[in-house]
Amino acid sequence: MSNKIEKTLQRQREKIAEGQYYEAHQQLRVIASRYTKAQDWENATSILYSGAQSLLQAGQGGSGGDLCIFLLDVFNKGEVKPDASSKGKLLSLLRAFPKDEPTKKKFVGEMIAWSSKYGEYPAGDPEIHHVAGSLFTEDLEPYDAERHLLLGTQDSASTLSSLEYSWYEADDSHTAPLYCARGVLPYLLTGNLRAANKFFLLFTSQLAKKPNLSTQNVSTKSSDLRVYPSLPLLNFLGLLLLSVERGDPSLYRQLKSHYAADLKDANWSEALDQIGEMYFGIKIPRQGNPMFDMLGSMFGGMGGGGGAKKPATSRSSAPAASRLD
């Protein structure tokens, strides 16, 4: 950082220390705008990062958050890639946000969009997702926490399991499978079998410590499973994970049939249909327009005129577990 930039920042830190938040915020924006106009991304970054940090540490979430958004604008214009330096700055700022600052969610959303555009992960950088999800967990924002932890790192399944179990403990004892499913099913839908298994193991390990819950251990040559006589849907989730590992469509159909009465009120049908297609090659019935279906049938049977059919889904097309780190 040049002496000129350091002196500029020192003056603004003094203003912030004196409580002149508005003046400091406006001057930092003006100076950063000049560097941005000159495409001097490095100095614009230094001004905005240090200025935002000072304001956030002073409890000025709105002004600090505004400079954070400006910094992401600089990263986008400068086509800065998500690396240790750029992510380190952004995550440091994210951690400095006051707990209830509304700008935080906008900042997280724009960080994810930036990392998706310039990074290797289409759904956004896993480390950013993990940190955001962990912070939303601390802020008691479970829905936002879930959304990010499901796309996070190898540590996210543990954080999500603790979140869902804490949430469950405030509910009736028989609702355990519903909270467990909030991790297992979405992880499977994102192709992350490893995280789904880890989440299930951690959640049920905590559940097994409950003094009044009856459990039975069932062992075979290939696997061990803890069975909960009073929680059939939890047993279903455990068997579902084993079925996905084996990839046998007939086993999956048998599993759904056996638990059909319990699944009736679970509202998991759409997710299970998707899982059936993804991992077992069981096509989801598509509702079409009867007229178009008839025309397609008529013209599709005429030689040379129809387009090529899509290949049937097979087990080999099931998604591999997503990278976690």
VOPAGU-2260 file (C-alpha; in pm, 1 decimal, decimal comma):
REM VOPAGU-2260
SITE   aa  ch    i         X         Y         Z
SITE  MET   A    0       0,0       0,0       0,0
SITE  SER   A    1     145,0     338,1    -105,0
SITE  ASN   A    2     215,7     615,5     144,2
SITE  LYS   A    3     -49,6     829,3     -23,7
SITE  ILE   A    4    -317,8     562,8      22,6
SITE  GLU   A    5    -209,6     498,7     380,8
SITE  LYS   A    6    -231,2     867,9     466,7
SITE  THR   A    7    -576,6     890,2     308,3
SITE  LEU   A    8    -698,4     594,1     507,3
SITE  GLN   A    9    -547,3     726,0     828,1
SITE  ARG   A   10    -739,2    1054,0     789,8
SITE  GLN   A   11   -1063,8     862,5     739,1
SITE  ARG   A   12    -994,6     637,4    1037,9
SITE  GLU   A   13    -953,7     949,0    1250,9
SITE  LYS   A   14   -1288,6    1082,5    1126,2
SITE  ILE   A   15   -1452,3     749,2    1210,2
SITE  ALA   A   16   -1292,8     749,3    1556,3
SITE  GLU   A   17   -1438,2    1098,3    1609,0
SITE  GLY   A   18   -1785,1     977,1    1506,8
SITE  GLN   A   19   -1786,3    1155,6    1170,1
SITE  TYR   A   20   -1920,7     845,0     997,4
SITE  TYR   A   21   -2112,7    1012,3     717,5
SITE  GLU   A   22   -1822,1    1235,0     613,2
SITE  ALA   A   23   -1576,3     944,7     616,4
SITE  HIS   A   24   -1812,9     722,7     418,9
SITE  GLN   A   25   -1872,4     985,2     150,7
SITE  GLN   A   26   -1504,4    1072,6     113,1
SITE  LEU   A   27   -1406,6     705,7      87,6
SITE  ARG   A   28   -1665,4     658,8    -188,5
SITE  VAL   A   29   -1538,2     962,5    -381,5
SITE  ILE   A   30   -1174,0     852,9    -359,0
SITE  ALA   A   31   -1254,9     493,4    -453,9
SITE  SER   A   32   -1462,9     615,8    -748,4
SITE  ARG   A   33   -1163,1     805,6    -885,5
SITE  TYR   A   34    -943,7     497,0    -874,3
SITE  THR   A   35   -1220,4     285,9   -1024,7
SITE  LYS   A   36   -1264,7     531,2   -1312,1
SITE  ALA   A   37    -890,2     510,1   -1375,8
SITE  GLN   A   38    -916,4     128,6   -1363,5
SITE  ASP   A   39    -670,3     125,6   -1076,3
SITE  TRP   A   40    -827,9    -179,0    -918,3
SITE  GLU   A   41    -555,5    -233,0    -659,9
SITE  ASN   A   42    -584,4     109,5    -497,8
SITE  ALA   A   43    -964,1     109,2    -524,9
SITE  THR   A   44    -961,4    -224,2    -343,0
SITE  SER   A   45    -731,2     -94,6     -68,3
SITE  ILE   A   46    -948,7     210,2      -4,7
SITE  LEU   A   47   -1276,0      18,7       1,8
SITE  TYR   A   48   -1154,3    -279,4     203,2
SITE  SER   A   49    -986,7     -76,2     476,3
SITE  GLY   A   50   -1265,0     184,9     483,1
SITE  ALA   A   51   -1539,5     -76,8     505,4
SITE  GLN   A   52   -1353,9    -260,5     780,8
SITE  SER   A   53   -1315,9      57,1     987,7
SITE  LEU   A   54   -1683,0     147,3     951,9
SITE  LEU   A   55   -1805,9    -203,7    1030,2
SITE  GLN   A   56   -1584,3    -224,6    1336,8
SITE  ALA   A   57   -1735,6     105,6    1448,9
SITE  GLY   A   58   -2081,7     -53,2    1427,0
SITE  GLN   A   59   -2176,5     134,6    1108,8
SITE  GLY   A   60   -2330,0    -156,5     921,7
SITE  GLY   A   61   -2512,2      48,9     658,2
SITE  SER   A   62   -2212,8     261,8     555,5
SITE  GLY   A   63   -1967,4     -26,1     586,2
SITE  GLY   A   64   -2200,2    -254,9     393,9
SITE  ASP   A   65   -2230,2       1,4     116,9
SITE  LEU   A   66   -1851,2       3,6      73,1
SITE  CYS   A   67   -1851,8    -378,0      73,8
SITE  ILE   A   68   -2098,3    -377,8    -216,7
SITE  PHE   A   69   -1881,6    -117,1    -391,6
SITE  LEU   A   70   -1578,4    -343,6    -342,8
SITE  LEU   A   71   -1757,7    -630,1    -516,1
SITE  ASP   A   72   -1841,8    -392,7    -800,9
SITE  VAL   A   73   -1466,5    -324,0    -833,2
SITE  PHE   A   74   -1394,8    -698,6    -829,1
SITE  ASN   A   75   -1647,8    -751,4   -1107,9
SITE  LYS   A   76   -1518,6    -464,1   -1320,6
SITE  GLY   A   77   -1158,6    -573,0   -1265,4
SITE  GLU   A   78   -1252,4    -938,0   -1331,4
SITE  VAL   A   79   -1084,9   -1038,6   -1007,2
SITE  LYS   A   80   -1092,8   -1416,0    -951,2
SITE  PRO   A   81   -1185,3   -1579,0    -618,9
SITE  ASP   A   82    -848,8   -1666,7    -464,5
SITE  ALA   A   83    -705,9   -1667,8    -113,7
SITE  SER   A   84    -648,5   -1291,3    -118,1
SITE  SER   A   85    -979,4   -1173,2    -265,3
SITE  LYS   A   86   -1191,1   -1422,4     -66,9
SITE  GLY   A   87    -993,4   -1347,4     248,0
SITE  LYS   A   88   -1082,6    -979,0     224,2
SITE  LEU   A   89   -1449,7   -1043,9     160,3
SITE  LEU   A   90   -1488,6   -1304,9     434,0
SITE  SER   A   91   -1308,4   -1082,0     682,4
SITE  LEU   A   92   -1559,4    -806,9     605,0
SITE  LEU   A   93   -1852,4   -1047,2     625,3
SITE  ARG   A   94   -1748,1   -1157,1     973,3
SITE  ALA   A   95   -1728,9    -792,0    1081,5
SITE  PHE   A   96   -2095,6    -715,8    1000,6
SITE  PRO   A   97   -2321,1    -631,1    1295,5
SITE  LYS   A   98   -2562,3    -913,3    1371,4
SITE  ASP   A   99   -2887,0    -763,2    1242,7
SITE  GLU   A  100   -2751,1    -549,9     958,2
SITE  PRO   A  101   -2987,2    -592,4     655,8
SITE  THR   A  102   -2706,7    -523,3     404,2
SITE  LYS   A  103   -2537,4    -849,1     507,0
SITE  LYS   A  104   -2770,7   -1068,0     299,2
SITE  LYS   A  105   -2722,1    -849,2      -7,7
SITE  PHE   A  106   -2345,6    -865,9      38,5
SITE  VAL   A  107   -2356,8   -1246,0      66,6
SITE  GLY   A  108   -2574,0   -1272,4    -245,8
SITE  GLU   A  109   -2338,4   -1054,3    -447,3
SITE  MET   A  110   -2034,3   -1244,6    -320,8
SITE  ILE   A  111   -2189,8   -1570,4    -436,9
SITE  ALA   A  112   -2275,5   -1419,6    -778,5
SITE  TRP   A  113   -1919,5   -1285,6    -819,6
SITE  SER   A  114   -1759,6   -1617,1    -720,9
SITE  SER   A  115   -1991,5   -1802,0    -957,9
SITE  LYS   A  116   -1900,6   -1574,0   -1247,7
SITE  TYR   A  117   -1524,0   -1573,5   -1201,5
SITE  GLY   A  118   -1463,2   -1896,0   -1009,7
SITE  GLU   A  119   -1486,5   -2266,8   -1085,1
SITE  TYR   A  120   -1811,4   -2340,9    -899,5
SITE  PRO   A  121   -2134,3   -2255,1   -1088,7
SITE  ALA   A  122   -2335,1   -2240,4    -763,8
SITE  GLY   A  123   -2080,8   -2015,9    -593,2
SITE  ASP   A  124   -1763,3   -2074,4    -395,2
SITE  PRO   A  125   -1809,2   -2342,9    -123,6
SITE  GLU   A  126   -1595,7   -2156,6     131,2
SITE  ILE   A  127   -1811,0   -1844,9      97,1
SITE  HIS   A  128   -2124,6   -2058,4     131,7
SITE  HIS   A  129   -1984,5   -2226,2     443,6
SITE  VAL   A  130   -1885,4   -1904,1     619,5
SITE  ALA   A  131   -2216,8   -1737,7     529,4
SITE  GLY   A  132   -2414,4   -2041,2     644,2
SITE  SER   A  133   -2221,8   -2059,2     971,2
SITE  LEU   A  134   -2282,8   -1690,2    1040,8
SITE  PHE   A  135   -2654,0   -1721,4     961,3
SITE  THR   A  136   -2663,0   -2017,7    1201,4
SITE  GLU   A  137   -2518,1   -1797,4    1476,3
SITE  ASP   A  138   -2769,7   -1525,9    1386,6
SITE  LEU   A  139   -3058,4   -1774,2    1425,0
SITE  GLU   A  140   -3151,0   -1744,3    1055,5
SITE  PRO   A  141   -3203,8   -2116,4     983,3
SITE  TYR   A  142   -3349,1   -2090,2     633,1
SITE  ASP   A  143   -3062,0   -1874,8     506,7
SITE  ALA   A  144   -2814,9   -2097,6     690,5
SITE  GLU   A  145   -2952,9   -2412,3     524,9
SITE  ARG   A  146   -2937,5   -2264,1     177,6
SITE  HIS   A  147   -2566,7   -2190,7     206,9
SITE  LEU   A  148   -2449,9   -2488,4     412,4
SITE  LEU   A  149   -2596,5   -2727,6     154,9
SITE  LEU   A  150   -2349,7   -2583,2     -98,4
SITE  GLY   A  151   -2058,5   -2546,0     140,4
SITE  THR   A  152   -1738,7   -2733,9     225,7
SITE  GLN   A  153   -1668,7   -3070,8     386,2
SITE  ASP   A  154   -1727,4   -2905,5     724,8
SITE  SER   A  155   -2073,8   -2779,8     636,8
SITE  ALA   A  156   -2258,9   -3107,0     697,1
SITE  SER   A  157   -2150,8   -3096,6    1060,7
SITE  THR   A  158   -2268,3   -2737,4    1104,4
SITE  LEU   A  159   -2597,7   -2812,6     931,1
SITE  SER   A  160   -2653,1   -3121,7    1144,3
SITE  SER   A  161   -2608,8   -2919,5    1464,5
SITE  LEU   A  162   -2846,0   -2654,2    1331,7
SITE  GLU   A  163   -3119,1   -2900,7    1235,6
SITE  TYR   A  164   -3088,2   -3093,0    1560,7
SITE  SER   A  165   -3113,4   -2775,3    1769,9
SITE  TRP   A  166   -3416,4   -2675,5    1565,9
SITE  TYR   A  167   -3569,4   -3020,0    1616,5
SITE  GLU   A  168   -3520,6   -3008,6    1993,6
SITE  ALA   A  169   -3765,5   -2718,5    2013,6
SITE  ASP   A  170   -4029,3   -2934,3    1839,3
SITE  ASP   A  171   -4215,2   -3255,9    1920,5
SITE  SER   A  172   -4005,1   -3571,5    1954,2
SITE  HIS   A  173   -4174,9   -3751,7    1663,3
SITE  THR   A  174   -4069,0   -3479,6    1414,7
SITE  ALA   A  175   -3702,9   -3591,0    1409,1
SITE  PRO   A  176   -3727,5   -3742,4    1056,2
SITE  LEU   A  177   -3858,3   -3413,0     914,0
SITE  TYR   A  178   -3552,6   -3223,6    1037,6
SITE  CYS   A  179   -3317,1   -3500,4     931,6
SITE  ALA   A  180   -3467,6   -3492,6     582,5
SITE  ARG   A  181   -3386,2   -3121,0     554,3
SITE  GLY   A  182   -3022,7   -3224,7     520,6
SITE  VAL   A  183   -3036,8   -3569,7     361,0
SITE  LEU   A  184   -3272,0   -3499,0      69,5
SITE  PRO   A  185   -3118,4   -3167,5     -48,8
SITE  TYR   A  186   -2766,2   -3312,1     -27,1
SITE  LEU   A  187   -2878,0   -3601,4    -246,5
SITE  LEU   A  188   -3044,6   -3359,8    -487,6
SITE  THR   A  189   -2716,2   -3169,7    -525,6
SITE  GLY   A  190   -2534,4   -3495,7    -597,8
SITE  ASN   A  191   -2346,8   -3493,2    -268,6
SITE  LEU   A  192   -2391,9   -3844,9    -130,1
SITE  ARG   A  193   -2090,2   -3817,5      97,2
SITE  ALA   A  194   -2232,3   -3509,7     273,7
SITE  ALA   A  195   -2578,4   -3673,3     295,6
SITE  ASN   A  196   -2426,7   -3974,7     472,4
SITE  LYS   A  197   -2219,1   -3758,4     706,2
SITE  PHE   A  198   -2519,3   -3542,8     794,9
SITE  PHE   A  199   -2738,3   -3848,7     864,2
SITE  LEU   A  200   -2472,0   -4010,9    1081,6
SITE  LEU   A  201   -2416,6   -3695,7    1289,8
SITE  PHE   A  202   -2787,9   -3619,6    1329,5
SITE  THR   A  203   -2881,5   -3974,1    1433,0
SITE  SER   A  204   -2580,0   -3999,6    1665,9
SITE  GLN   A  205   -2715,5   -3703,2    1858,8
SITE  LEU   A  206   -3067,3   -3844,9    1847,8
SITE  ALA   A  207   -2953,8   -4181,9    1985,0
SITE  LYS   A  208   -2847,9   -4011,7    2309,9
SITE  LYS   A  209   -3209,5   -3931,7    2396,9
SITE  PRO   A  210   -3290,4   -4142,7    2704,6
SITE  ASN   A  211   -3644,6   -4249,2    2614,0
SITE  LEU   A  212   -3587,3   -4334,0    2247,2
SITE  SER   A  213   -3595,1   -4703,8    2162,3
SITE  THR   A  214   -3335,7   -4818,4    1904,7
SITE  GLN   A  215   -3219,1   -5147,9    1756,7
SITE  ASN   A  216   -2894,6   -5222,0    1573,3
SITE  VAL   A  217   -2923,5   -5431,3    1257,6
SITE  SER   A  218   -2604,2   -5564,9    1099,4
SITE  THR   A  219   -2550,1   -5740,6     766,7
SITE  LYS   A  220   -2234,2   -5845,1     583,2
SITE  SER   A  221   -2219,0   -5512,6     402,1
SITE  SER   A  222   -2362,0   -5254,9     643,3
SITE  ASP   A  223   -2477,4   -5161,3     992,3
SITE  LEU   A  224   -2797,2   -4971,1    1053,9
SITE  ARG   A  225   -2958,5   -4831,7    1365,4
SITE  VAL   A  226   -3337,1   -4882,4    1349,7
SITE  TYR   A  227   -3591,0   -4660,9    1528,1
SITE  PRO   A  228   -3917,1   -4853,7    1581,1
SITE  SER   A  229   -4112,0   -4536,4    1664,2
SITE  LEU   A  230   -3969,6   -4329,9    1374,7
SITE  PRO   A  231   -4031,2   -4518,8    1048,0
SITE  LEU   A  232   -3944,7   -4221,6     825,5
SITE  LEU   A  233   -3601,5   -4199,3     985,9
SITE  ASN   A  234   -3549,4   -4564,9     899,0
SITE  PHE   A  235   -3660,2   -4482,8     545,2
SITE  LEU   A  236   -3391,7   -4211,7     514,6
SITE  GLY   A  237   -3120,1   -4449,6     633,5
SITE  LEU   A  238   -3229,4   -4718,9     389,0
SITE  LEU   A  239   -3257,9   -4459,7     113,1
SITE  LEU   A  240   -2889,7   -4373,3     154,8
SITE  LEU   A  241   -2796,0   -4741,5     135,6
SITE  SER   A  242   -3012,4   -4781,1    -175,8
SITE  VAL   A  243   -2845,7   -4485,4    -348,1
SITE  GLU   A  244   -2504,6   -4642,1    -284,1
SITE  ARG   A  245   -2618,5   -4964,0    -449,5
SITE  GLY   A  246   -2809,2   -4800,8    -735,5
SITE  ASP   A  247   -3064,8   -5080,7    -777,5
SITE  PRO   A  248   -3397,8   -4943,0    -915,0
SITE  SER   A  249   -3597,8   -5243,3    -793,8
SITE  LEU   A  250   -3462,9   -5194,6    -441,8
SITE  TYR   A  251   -3563,5   -4827,7    -452,6
SITE  ARG   A  252   -3915,8   -4910,0    -571,6
SITE  GLN   A  253   -3948,4   -5175,1    -298,5
SITE  LEU   A  254   -3834,6   -4924,3     -36,1
SITE  LYS   A  255   -4088,7   -4662,7    -143,1
SITE  SER   A  256   -4364,5   -4923,9    -155,4
SITE  HIS   A  257   -4284,3   -5055,0     193,8
SITE  TYR   A  258   -4299,2   -4704,8     344,8
SITE  ALA   A  259   -4583,3   -4574,2     124,0
SITE  ALA   A  260   -4826,1   -4523,1     413,7
SITE  ASP   A  261   -4566,2   -4328,2     616,7
SITE  LEU   A  262   -4456,9   -4121,4     316,0
SITE  LYS   A  263   -4812,9   -4018,4     234,3
SITE  ASP   A  264   -4805,1   -3718,7     468,9
SITE  ALA   A  265   -4434,2   -3635,5     445,6
SITE  ASN   A  266   -4450,8   -3410,7     138,0
SITE  TRP   A  267   -4130,3   -3562,6      -3,7
SITE  SER   A  268   -4280,1   -3691,2    -330,4
SITE  GLU   A  269   -4116,5   -3440,9    -564,9
SITE  ALA   A  270   -3773,7   -3481,5    -406,8
SITE  LEU   A  271   -3799,6   -3860,5    -414,5
SITE  ASP   A  272   -3905,8   -3856,1    -780,0
SITE  GLN   A  273   -3598,2   -3647,2    -860,8
SITE  ILE   A  274   -3376,6   -3883,5    -662,0
SITE  GLY   A  275   -3530,8   -4179,4    -844,6
SITE  GLU   A  276   -3441,0   -4024,9   -1178,9
SITE  MET   A  277   -3094,4   -3905,8   -1075,0
SITE  TYR   A  278   -2966,6   -4222,0    -908,0
SITE  PHE   A  279   -3182,9   -4506,3   -1038,4
SITE  GLY   A  280   -3276,0   -4399,2   -1390,7
SITE  ILE   A  281   -3649,7   -4401,9   -1307,9
SITE  LYS   A  282   -3799,9   -4141,8   -1537,8
SITE  ILE   A  283   -4034,3   -3885,7   -1387,4
SITE  PRO   A  284   -4368,3   -3892,9   -1573,5
SITE  ARG   A  285   -4405,6   -3570,6   -1769,8
SITE  GLN   A  286   -4746,1   -3414,5   -1819,9
SITE  GLY   A  287   -4775,7   -3302,1   -2179,5
SITE  ASN   A  288   -5031,6   -3140,6   -2405,9
SITE  PRO   A  289   -5239,5   -3424,8   -2560,8
SITE  MET   A  290   -5259,5   -3249,2   -2897,9
SITE  PHE   A  291   -4883,4   -3196,7   -2917,8
SITE  ASP   A  292   -4826,1   -3553,5   -2800,1
SITE  MET   A  293   -5048,1   -3683,4   -3081,4
SITE  LEU   A  294   -4876,5   -3465,7   -3342,9
SITE  GLY   A  295   -4536,7   -3570,6   -3212,0
SITE  SER   A  296   -4637,1   -3932,2   -3239,2
SITE  MET   A  297   -4763,1   -3883,9   -3595,7
SITE  PHE   A  298   -4465,0   -3692,1   -3729,0
SITE  GLY   A  299   -4207,3   -3866,9   -3517,7
SITE  GLY   A  300   -4286,7   -4195,0   -3689,8
SITE  MET   A  301   -4218,6   -4058,8   -4039,5
SITE  GLY   A  302   -3877,7   -4150,8   -4179,7
SITE  GLY   A  303   -3608,0   -3883,5   -4193,1
SITE  GLY   A  304   -3813,6   -3600,7   -4046,7
SITE  GLY   A  305   -3793,5   -3650,3   -3669,9
SITE  GLY   A  306   -3518,1   -3531,0   -3440,7
SITE  ALA   A  307   -3298,2   -3773,6   -3254,9
SITE  LYS   A  308   -3438,0   -3902,7   -2927,7
SITE  LYS   A  309   -3257,5   -3826,0   -2605,7
SITE  PRO   A  310   -3077,6   -4131,3   -2467,4
SITE  ALA   A  311   -3252,6   -4305,4   -2181,0
SITE  THR   A  312   -3122,9   -4223,7   -1835,7
SITE  SER   A  313   -2906,1   -4501,2   -1695,7
SITE  ARG   A  314   -2735,5   -4566,3   -1365,0
SITE  SER   A  315   -2408,8   -4446,2   -1518,7
SITE  SER   A  316   -2557,9   -4098,6   -1556,7
SITE  ALA   A  317   -2619,6   -4057,5   -1183,5
SITE  PRO   A  318   -2424,0   -3764,8   -1041,6
SITE  ALA   A  319   -2100,3   -3822,4    -864,2
SITE  ALA   A  320   -2063,5   -3673,2    -518,3
SITE  SER   A  321   -1979,6   -3304,4    -545,2
SITE  ARG   A  322   -1635,9   -3180,4    -450,4
SITE  LEU   A  323   -1638,2   -3063,6     -93,8
SITE  ASP   A  324   -1308,5   -2887,2     -67,0
